[in-house]
Amino acid sequence: MTKVKICGLKNEEDIIYANKLKPDYVGFVFVNSTRQVNKYRSKELIDGLDESIKKVGVFLNTPSNEVNEIAKYCNLDILQFHGDESSDYCDSFHYEVWKSFRVKDINSLNEVDKYQVKGILLDTFTKGQYGGSGKTFDWNLATNMRKSQFVILAGGLTTENVKKAIERVKPMVVDVSSGVEVNGVKDFEKMKKFIENVRG
């Protein structure tokens, strides 16, 4: 069954929602964005999170020593890299690693096989952005991925399109952020419906 990651948790209410709905993963963003949280705030939130939910830290071209420091302090389970991180960089961590690839066309996936990471996250290419655009990409491009690969599908997923996305791509995980928000704030009913549509 496809698993669910809710990304961009920022406050206690988000944690309450997550604890009620039990997504498989939640993401904390350590990148300069509207969803950014610092390590101290993240640890406070993580301390209140149900232990069954895995914690993903989202990073972008961050020095490895800083990543390790945050991961240890916040007790992260998974590191998700959204920038131009090399395969050697990704291999240097003693954590499960997900590497993001921005999909524009068939050539966007040429680099995937160079990485020995646990998860390949496919997100939408948007000029000048490393993710979080709220837009989908052509899912047909993702169907060429090897079936053995642990694919995380992101980019513009919503309660309305997630079932179709799963049918088309068959990812291991679907990753949503803005698709379960109203005016930039996580919405309980949207989160609930999204998870129901994935698991139903």
CYANA upper distance limits for C-alpha pairs under 8 A (distance plus 0.5 A):
  1 MET  CA    172 MET  CA      7.88
  1 MET  CA    199 ARG  CA      7.86
  2 THR  CA    166 ILE  CA      8.10
  2 THR  CA    170 LYS  CA      8.08
  2 THR  CA    171 PRO  CA      6.93
  2 THR  CA    172 MET  CA      5.41
  2 THR  CA    173 VAL  CA      5.81
  2 THR  CA    174 VAL  CA      7.55
  2 THR  CA    198 VAL  CA      7.40
  2 THR  CA    199 ARG  CA      7.91
  3 LYS  CA     23 PRO  CA      8.10
  3 LYS  CA     24 ASP  CA      6.49
  3 LYS  CA    172 MET  CA      6.61
  3 LYS  CA    173 VAL  CA      5.00
  3 LYS  CA    174 VAL  CA      6.84
  3 LYS  CA    198 VAL  CA      8.09
  3 LYS  CA    199 ARG  CA      8.42
  4 VAL  CA     23 PRO  CA      5.89
  4 VAL  CA     24 ASP  CA      5.85
  4 VAL  CA     25 TYR  CA      6.76
  4 VAL  CA    173 VAL  CA      6.03
  4 VAL  CA    174 VAL  CA      5.72
  4 VAL  CA    175 ASP  CA      6.73
  4 VAL  CA    176 VAL  CA      8.48
  4 VAL  CA    195 ILE  CA      7.34
  4 VAL  CA    198 VAL  CA      7.95
  5 LYS  CA     23 PRO  CA      6.61
  5 LYS  CA     24 ASP  CA      6.54
  5 LYS  CA     25 TYR  CA      4.90
  5 LYS  CA     26 VAL  CA      5.75
  5 LYS  CA     27 GLY  CA      7.55
  5 LYS  CA    173 VAL  CA      7.32
  5 LYS  CA    174 VAL  CA      6.61
  5 LYS  CA    175 ASP  CA      5.17
  5 LYS  CA    176 VAL  CA      6.85
  6 ILE  CA     23 PRO  CA      7.33
  6 ILE  CA     25 TYR  CA      6.93
  6 ILE  CA     26 VAL  CA      5.31
  6 ILE  CA     27 GLY  CA      6.70
  6 ILE  CA    175 ASP  CA      6.53
  6 ILE  CA    176 VAL  CA      5.74
  6 ILE  CA    177 SER  CA      6.44
  7 CYS  CA     26 VAL  CA      5.92
  7 CYS  CA     27 GLY  CA      4.60
  7 CYS  CA     28 PHE  CA      6.97
  7 CYS  CA     29 VAL  CA      8.18
  7 CYS  CA    175 ASP  CA      7.33
  7 CYS  CA    176 VAL  CA      6.46
  7 CYS  CA    177 SER  CA      5.44
  8 GLY  CA     26 VAL  CA      8.16
  8 GLY  CA     27 GLY  CA      5.99
  8 GLY  CA     28 PHE  CA      5.82
  8 GLY  CA     29 VAL  CA      6.28
  8 GLY  CA     35 ARG  CA      5.84
  8 GLY  CA     36 GLN  CA      7.93
  8 GLY  CA    177 SER  CA      6.62
  9 LEU  CA     14 ASP  CA      6.20
  9 LEU  CA     15 ILE  CA      7.65
  9 LEU  CA     26 VAL  CA      7.71
  9 LEU  CA     27 GLY  CA      6.92
  9 LEU  CA     28 PHE  CA      6.32
  9 LEU  CA     29 VAL  CA      8.34
  9 LEU  CA     35 ARG  CA      7.77
  9 LEU  CA    186 LYS  CA      8.31
 10 LYS  CA     14 ASP  CA      7.10
 10 LYS  CA     28 PHE  CA      7.99
 10 LYS  CA     35 ARG  CA      7.05
 10 LYS  CA     36 GLN  CA      8.01
 10 LYS  CA     37 VAL  CA      6.90
 10 LYS  CA     42 SER  CA      8.24
 10 LYS  CA     45 LEU  CA      8.34
 11 ASN  CA     15 ILE  CA      7.20
 11 ASN  CA     45 LEU  CA      7.38
 12 GLU  CA     16 ILE  CA      6.75
 12 GLU  CA     45 LEU  CA      6.95
 13 GLU  CA     17 TYR  CA      6.74
 14 ASP  CA     18 ALA  CA      6.69
 14 ASP  CA    186 LYS  CA      6.99
 15 ILE  CA     19 ASN  CA      6.57
 15 ILE  CA     45 LEU  CA      7.25
 15 ILE  CA     48 GLY  CA      7.52
 15 ILE  CA     49 LEU  CA      6.62
 16 ILE  CA     20 LYS  CA      6.81
 16 ILE  CA     49 LEU  CA      8.49
 17 TYR  CA     21 LEU  CA      6.64
 17 TYR  CA    188 PHE  CA      6.58
 18 ALA  CA     22 LYS  CA      5.94
 18 ALA  CA     23 PRO  CA      6.94
 18 ALA  CA     26 VAL  CA      8.38
 18 ALA  CA     49 LEU  CA      8.15
 19 ASN  CA     49 LEU  CA      6.91
 19 ASN  CA     50 ASP  CA      6.13
 21 LEU  CA    191 MET  CA      8.34
 21 LEU  CA    192 LYS  CA      6.99
 21 LEU  CA    195 ILE  CA      8.23
 22 LYS  CA     50 ASP  CA      8.46
 22 LYS  CA     52 SER  CA      8.33
 22 LYS  CA     53 ILE  CA      7.14
 23 PRO  CA     53 ILE  CA      7.12
 23 PRO  CA    195 ILE  CA      7.63
 24 ASP  CA     52 SER  CA      8.13
 24 ASP  CA     53 ILE  CA      5.79
 24 ASP  CA     54 LYS  CA      6.77
 25 TYR  CA     53 ILE  CA      5.90
 25 TYR  CA     54 LYS  CA      5.14
 25 TYR  CA     55 LYS  CA      6.43
 25 TYR  CA     56 VAL  CA      7.34
 26 VAL  CA     53 ILE  CA      7.46
 26 VAL  CA     54 LYS  CA      6.91
 26 VAL  CA     55 LYS  CA      5.92
 26 VAL  CA     56 VAL  CA      6.52
 27 GLY  CA     55 LYS  CA      6.61
 27 GLY  CA     56 VAL  CA      5.11
 27 GLY  CA     57 GLY  CA      6.32
 27 GLY  CA     58 VAL  CA      7.17
 28 PHE  CA     36 GLN  CA      7.97
 28 PHE  CA     37 VAL  CA      7.42
 28 PHE  CA     42 SER  CA      7.39
 28 PHE  CA     55 LYS  CA      8.03
 28 PHE  CA     56 VAL  CA      6.70
 28 PHE  CA     57 GLY  CA      5.59
 28 PHE  CA     58 VAL  CA      6.53
 29 VAL  CA     33 SER  CA      8.47
 29 VAL  CA     35 ARG  CA      6.67
 29 VAL  CA     36 GLN  CA      5.40
 29 VAL  CA     37 VAL  CA      6.55
 29 VAL  CA     57 GLY  CA      6.63
 29 VAL  CA     58 VAL  CA      5.26
 29 VAL  CA     59 PHE  CA      7.32
 30 PHE  CA     36 GLN  CA      5.95
 30 PHE  CA     37 VAL  CA      6.45
 30 PHE  CA     38 ASN  CA      6.89
 30 PHE  CA     39 LYS  CA      8.16
 30 PHE  CA     57 GLY  CA      7.35
 30 PHE  CA     58 VAL  CA      6.18
 30 PHE  CA     59 PHE  CA      6.00
 30 PHE  CA     60 LEU  CA      8.35
 31 VAL  CA     36 GLN  CA      6.17
 31 VAL  CA     58 VAL  CA      7.45
 31 VAL  CA     59 PHE  CA      6.23
 31 VAL  CA     60 LEU  CA      6.58
 32 ASN  CA     36 GLN  CA      6.34
 37 VAL  CA     41 ARG  CA      6.67
 37 VAL  CA     42 SER  CA      6.58
 38 ASN  CA     42 SER  CA      6.57
 39 LYS  CA     43 LYS  CA      6.55
 39 LYS  CA     70 ILE  CA      6.55
 39 LYS  CA     73 TYR  CA      7.95
 39 LYS  CA     74 CYS  CA      7.15
 40 TYR  CA     44 GLU  CA      6.97
 40 TYR  CA     74 CYS  CA      8.45
 41 ARG  CA     45 LEU  CA      6.87
 42 SER  CA     46 ILE  CA      6.47
 42 SER  CA     74 CYS  CA      7.20
 43 LYS  CA     47 ASP  CA      6.47
 43 LYS  CA     73 TYR  CA      7.74
 43 LYS  CA     74 CYS  CA      5.33
 43 LYS  CA     75 ASN  CA      8.36
 44 GLU  CA     48 GLY  CA      7.41
 45 LEU  CA     49 LEU  CA      7.13
 46 ILE  CA     55 LYS  CA      8.26
 46 ILE  CA     74 CYS  CA      7.58
 49 LEU  CA     53 ILE  CA      7.79
 54 LYS  CA     76 LEU  CA      8.31
 54 LYS  CA     77 ASP  CA      6.54
 54 LYS  CA     78 ILE  CA      8.14
 55 LYS  CA     75 ASN  CA      8.41
 55 LYS  CA     76 LEU  CA      5.72
 55 LYS  CA     77 ASP  CA      5.74
 55 LYS  CA     78 ILE  CA      6.86
 56 VAL  CA     76 LEU  CA      6.54
 56 VAL  CA     77 ASP  CA      6.54
 56 VAL  CA     78 ILE  CA      5.17
 56 VAL  CA     79 LEU  CA      6.27
 56 VAL  CA     80 GLN  CA      7.12
 57 GLY  CA     71 ALA  CA      7.77
 57 GLY  CA     76 LEU  CA      6.95
 57 GLY  CA     78 ILE  CA      6.83
 57 GLY  CA     79 LEU  CA      5.59
 57 GLY  CA     80 GLN  CA      6.39
 58 VAL  CA     79 LEU  CA      6.84
 58 VAL  CA     80 GLN  CA      5.27
 58 VAL  CA     81 PHE  CA      6.59
 58 VAL  CA     82 HIS  CA      7.66
 59 PHE  CA     67 VAL  CA      8.10
 59 PHE  CA     79 LEU  CA      7.94
 59 PHE  CA     80 GLN  CA      6.62
 59 PHE  CA     81 PHE  CA      5.57
 59 PHE  CA     82 HIS  CA      6.63
 59 PHE  CA     83 GLY  CA      8.12
 60 LEU  CA     81 PHE  CA      6.27
 60 LEU  CA     82 HIS  CA      5.54
 60 LEU  CA     83 GLY  CA      5.19
 60 LEU  CA     84 ASP  CA      8.24
 60 LEU  CA     85 GLU  CA      8.49
 61 ASN  CA     81 PHE  CA      8.03
 61 ASN  CA     82 HIS  CA      7.99
 61 ASN  CA     83 GLY  CA      5.72
 61 ASN  CA     84 ASP  CA      6.78
 61 ASN  CA     85 GLU  CA      6.62
 62 THR  CA     66 GLU  CA      7.30
 62 THR  CA     67 VAL  CA      7.04
 63 PRO  CA     67 VAL  CA      6.96
 64 SER  CA     68 ASN  CA      6.65
 64 SER  CA     89 TYR  CA      8.13
 65 ASN  CA     69 GLU  CA      6.64
 66 GLU  CA     70 ILE  CA      6.73
 67 VAL  CA     71 ALA  CA      6.48
 68 ASN  CA     72 LYS  CA      6.55
 68 ASN  CA     93 PHE  CA      8.19
 69 GLU  CA     73 TYR  CA      6.59
 70 ILE  CA     74 CYS  CA      6.39
 71 ALA  CA     75 ASN  CA      6.14
 71 ALA  CA     76 LEU  CA      5.45
 71 ALA  CA     77 ASP  CA      8.35
 71 ALA  CA     79 LEU  CA      8.29
 72 LYS  CA     76 LEU  CA      7.20
 77 ASP  CA     95 TYR  CA      7.31
 77 ASP  CA     96 GLU  CA      7.40
 78 ILE  CA     95 TYR  CA      6.53
 78 ILE  CA     96 GLU  CA      5.41
 78 ILE  CA     97 VAL  CA      6.26
 78 ILE  CA     98 TRP  CA      7.79
 79 LEU  CA     95 TYR  CA      7.23
 79 LEU  CA     96 GLU  CA      6.79
 79 LEU  CA     97 VAL  CA      5.35
 79 LEU  CA     98 TRP  CA      6.66
 80 GLN  CA     97 VAL  CA      6.36
 80 GLN  CA     98 TRP  CA      5.10
 80 GLN  CA     99 LYS  CA      6.31
 80 GLN  CA    100 SER  CA      7.72
 81 PHE  CA     85 GLU  CA      7.45
 81 PHE  CA     97 VAL  CA      8.09
 81 PHE  CA     98 TRP  CA      6.82
 81 PHE  CA     99 LYS  CA      5.49
 81 PHE  CA    100 SER  CA      6.47
 82 HIS  CA     99 LYS  CA      6.96
 82 HIS  CA    100 SER  CA      5.45
 82 HIS  CA    101 PHE  CA      7.91
 82 HIS  CA    130 TYR  CA      6.81
 82 HIS  CA    131 GLY  CA      7.92
 83 GLY  CA    100 SER  CA      7.89
 83 GLY  CA    130 TYR  CA      7.06
 85 GLU  CA     89 TYR  CA      6.61
 85 GLU  CA     90 CYS  CA      7.29
 86 SER  CA     90 CYS  CA      6.85
 87 SER  CA     91 ASP  CA      6.61
 87 SER  CA    114 LYS  CA      7.17
 87 SER  CA    115 TYR  CA      5.61
 87 SER  CA    116 GLN  CA      7.69
 88 ASP  CA     92 SER  CA      6.82
 89 TYR  CA     93 PHE  CA      8.21
 90 CYS  CA     97 VAL  CA      7.33
 90 CYS  CA     99 LYS  CA      8.37
 90 CYS  CA    115 TYR  CA      8.46
 90 CYS  CA    117 VAL  CA      7.53
 91 ASP  CA    116 GLN  CA      7.84
 91 ASP  CA    117 VAL  CA      7.70
 93 PHE  CA     97 VAL  CA      8.31
 96 GLU  CA    117 VAL  CA      7.99
 96 GLU  CA    118 LYS  CA      6.72
 97 VAL  CA    117 VAL  CA      6.05
 97 VAL  CA    118 LYS  CA      6.19
 97 VAL  CA    119 GLY  CA      6.91
 98 TRP  CA    117 VAL  CA      6.70
 98 TRP  CA    118 LYS  CA      6.51
 98 TRP  CA    119 GLY  CA      4.77
 98 TRP  CA    120 ILE  CA      6.19
 98 TRP  CA    121 LEU  CA      6.90
 99 LYS  CA    117 VAL  CA      7.41
 99 LYS  CA    119 GLY  CA      6.82
 99 LYS  CA    120 ILE  CA      5.78
 99 LYS  CA    121 LEU  CA      6.26
100 SER  CA    120 ILE  CA      6.59
100 SER  CA    121 LEU  CA      4.90
100 SER  CA    122 LEU  CA      6.36
100 SER  CA    123 ASP  CA      7.29
101 PHE  CA    108 SER  CA      7.79
101 PHE  CA    109 LEU  CA      7.71
101 PHE  CA    112 VAL  CA      8.31
101 PHE  CA    120 ILE  CA      7.80
101 PHE  CA    121 LEU  CA      6.56
101 PHE  CA    122 LEU  CA      5.66
101 PHE  CA    123 ASP  CA      6.59
102 ARG  CA    108 SER  CA      7.28
102 ARG  CA    122 LEU  CA      6.63
102 ARG  CA    123 ASP  CA      5.38
102 ARG  CA    124 THR  CA      5.67
102 ARG  CA    125 PHE  CA      5.00
102 ARG  CA    126 THR  CA      8.33
102 ARG  CA    130 TYR  CA      7.89
102 ARG  CA    131 GLY  CA      8.09
103 VAL  CA    108 SER  CA      5.76
103 VAL  CA    109 LEU  CA      7.61
103 VAL  CA    122 LEU  CA      6.98
103 VAL  CA    123 ASP  CA      6.44
103 VAL  CA    124 THR  CA      5.61
103 VAL  CA    125 PHE  CA      5.53
103 VAL  CA    137 PHE  CA      7.22
104 LYS  CA    108 SER  CA      6.43
104 LYS  CA    124 THR  CA      7.27
104 LYS  CA    125 PHE  CA      5.66
104 LYS  CA    137 PHE  CA      7.64
105 ASP  CA    141 LEU  CA      7.56
106 ILE  CA    110 ASN  CA      8.24
106 ILE  CA    141 LEU  CA      6.46
111 GLU  CA    115 TYR  CA      8.02
112 VAL  CA    120 ILE  CA      8.04
118 LYS  CA    150 PHE  CA      7.03
119 GLY  CA    149 GLN  CA      7.76
119 GLY  CA    150 PHE  CA      5.40
119 GLY  CA    151 VAL  CA      6.36
119 GLY  CA    152 ILE  CA      7.20
120 ILE  CA    149 GLN  CA      7.79
120 ILE  CA    150 PHE  CA      6.62
120 ILE  CA    151 VAL  CA      5.46
120 ILE  CA    152 ILE  CA      6.48
121 LEU  CA    151 VAL  CA      6.35
121 LEU  CA    152 ILE  CA      4.94
121 LEU  CA    153 LEU  CA      6.38
121 LEU  CA    154 ALA  CA      7.40
122 LEU  CA    142 ALA  CA      8.34
122 LEU  CA    151 VAL  CA      7.79
122 LEU  CA    152 ILE  CA      6.71
122 LEU  CA    153 LEU  CA      5.70
122 LEU  CA    154 ALA  CA      6.31
122 LEU  CA    155 GLY  CA      8.07
123 ASP  CA    131 GLY  CA      7.01
123 ASP  CA    136 THR  CA      8.28
123 ASP  CA    137 PHE  CA      7.97
123 ASP  CA    153 LEU  CA      7.21
123 ASP  CA    154 ALA  CA      5.38
123 ASP  CA    155 GLY  CA      5.31
124 THR  CA    131 GLY  CA      7.28
124 THR  CA    133 SER  CA      7.84
124 THR  CA    135 LYS  CA      6.93
124 THR  CA    136 THR  CA      6.37
124 THR  CA    137 PHE  CA      5.74
124 THR  CA    154 ALA  CA      7.93
124 THR  CA    155 GLY  CA      5.67
124 THR  CA    156 GLY  CA      8.37
125 PHE  CA    129 GLN  CA      8.10
125 PHE  CA    130 TYR  CA      8.01
125 PHE  CA    131 GLY  CA      7.87
125 PHE  CA    137 PHE  CA      8.10
126 THR  CA    130 TYR  CA      7.71
126 THR  CA    131 GLY  CA      7.78
126 THR  CA    133 SER  CA      7.35
129 GLN  CA    133 SER  CA      7.93
131 GLY  CA    155 GLY  CA      7.97
132 GLY  CA    155 GLY  CA      7.51
132 GLY  CA    177 SER  CA      8.02
132 GLY  CA    178 SER  CA      7.95
133 SER  CA    155 GLY  CA      7.42
133 SER  CA    156 GLY  CA      7.62
134 GLY  CA    155 GLY  CA      6.22
134 GLY  CA    156 GLY  CA      4.56
134 GLY  CA    157 LEU  CA      7.88
134 GLY  CA    178 SER  CA      6.61
134 GLY  CA    179 GLY  CA      7.56
135 LYS  CA    155 GLY  CA      5.90
135 LYS  CA    156 GLY  CA      4.55
135 LYS  CA    157 LEU  CA      8.26
136 THR  CA    154 ALA  CA      8.39
136 THR  CA    155 GLY  CA      5.36
136 THR  CA    156 GLY  CA      4.95
136 THR  CA    157 LEU  CA      7.38
137 PHE  CA    155 GLY  CA      7.48
138 ASP  CA    142 ALA  CA      8.28
139 TRP  CA    143 THR  CA      7.44
139 TRP  CA    165 ALA  CA      7.69
139 TRP  CA    168 ARG  CA      7.28
139 TRP  CA    169 VAL  CA      6.90
140 ASN  CA    144 ASN  CA      8.16
140 ASN  CA    168 ARG  CA      7.73
140 ASN  CA    169 VAL  CA      7.90
142 ALA  CA    169 VAL  CA      6.57
143 THR  CA    168 ARG  CA      7.69
143 THR  CA    169 VAL  CA      5.95
145 MET  CA    149 GLN  CA      7.54
150 PHE  CA    171 PRO  CA      7.78
150 PHE  CA    172 MET  CA      6.36
151 VAL  CA    171 PRO  CA      5.55
151 VAL  CA    172 MET  CA      5.95
151 VAL  CA    173 VAL  CA      7.11
152 ILE  CA    171 PRO  CA      6.26
152 ILE  CA    172 MET  CA      6.43
152 ILE  CA    173 VAL  CA      5.08
152 ILE  CA    174 VAL  CA      6.15
152 ILE  CA    175 ASP  CA      7.19
153 LEU  CA    169 VAL  CA      8.48
153 LEU  CA    171 PRO  CA      6.57
153 LEU  CA    172 MET  CA      8.48
153 LEU  CA    173 VAL  CA      6.74
153 LEU  CA    174 VAL  CA      5.35
153 LEU  CA    175 ASP  CA      6.43
154 ALA  CA    174 VAL  CA      6.60
154 ALA  CA    175 ASP  CA      5.31
154 ALA  CA    176 VAL  CA      6.86
155 GLY  CA    175 ASP  CA      8.24
155 GLY  CA    176 VAL  CA      7.98
156 GLY  CA    176 VAL  CA      8.00
156 GLY  CA    178 SER  CA      8.08
156 GLY  CA    179 GLY  CA      7.04
157 LEU  CA    161 ASN  CA      6.72
157 LEU  CA    162 VAL  CA      6.23
157 LEU  CA    165 ALA  CA      8.43
157 LEU  CA    174 VAL  CA      8.43
157 LEU  CA    175 ASP  CA      7.97
157 LEU  CA    176 VAL  CA      6.38
157 LEU  CA    179 GLY  CA      6.25
158 THR  CA    162 VAL  CA      6.28
158 THR  CA    176 VAL  CA      7.78
158 THR  CA    179 GLY  CA      5.01
158 THR  CA    180 VAL  CA      7.25
158 THR  CA    194 PHE  CA      7.35
159 THR  CA    179 GLY  CA      7.68
159 THR  CA    180 VAL  CA      8.13
159 THR  CA    190 LYS  CA      7.43
159 THR  CA    193 LYS  CA      6.72
159 THR  CA    194 PHE  CA      5.08
159 THR  CA    197 ASN  CA      7.30
161 ASN  CA    165 ALA  CA      6.71
162 VAL  CA    166 ILE  CA      6.69
162 VAL  CA    174 VAL  CA      8.40
162 VAL  CA    194 PHE  CA      7.97
162 VAL  CA    197 ASN  CA      7.65
162 VAL  CA    198 VAL  CA      7.40
163 LYS  CA    167 GLU  CA      6.79
163 LYS  CA    197 ASN  CA      6.88
163 LYS  CA    198 VAL  CA      6.84
164 LYS  CA    168 ARG  CA      6.67
165 ALA  CA    169 VAL  CA      6.42
165 ALA  CA    170 LYS  CA      8.01
166 ILE  CA    170 LYS  CA      5.28
166 ILE  CA    171 PRO  CA      6.75
166 ILE  CA    174 VAL  CA      8.40
166 ILE  CA    198 VAL  CA      8.46
176 VAL  CA    180 VAL  CA      7.39
177 SER  CA    181 GLU  CA      7.48
178 SER  CA    182 VAL  CA      8.40
178 SER  CA    184 GLY  CA      7.39
178 SER  CA    186 LYS  CA      8.40
179 GLY  CA    190 LYS  CA      8.36
180 VAL  CA    186 LYS  CA      6.37
180 VAL  CA    187 ASP  CA      6.39
180 VAL  CA    188 PHE  CA      8.45
180 VAL  CA    190 LYS  CA      5.45
180 VAL  CA    191 MET  CA      5.81
180 VAL  CA    194 PHE  CA      7.89
181 GLU  CA    185 VAL  CA      5.47
181 GLU  CA    186 LYS  CA      4.77
181 GLU  CA    187 ASP  CA      5.65
181 GLU  CA    190 LYS  CA      7.64
182 VAL  CA    186 LYS  CA      6.95
182 VAL  CA    187 ASP  CA      6.61
186 LYS  CA    191 MET  CA      8.03
187 ASP  CA    191 MET  CA      6.65
188 PHE  CA    192 LYS  CA      6.53
189 GLU  CA    193 LYS  CA      6.56
190 LYS  CA    194 PHE  CA      6.50
191 MET  CA    195 ILE  CA      6.72
192 LYS  CA    196 GLU  CA      6.62
193 LYS  CA    197 ASN  CA      6.53
194 PHE  CA    198 VAL  CA      6.87
195 ILE  CA    199 ARG  CA      6.57
196 GLU  CA    200 GLY  CA      5.67
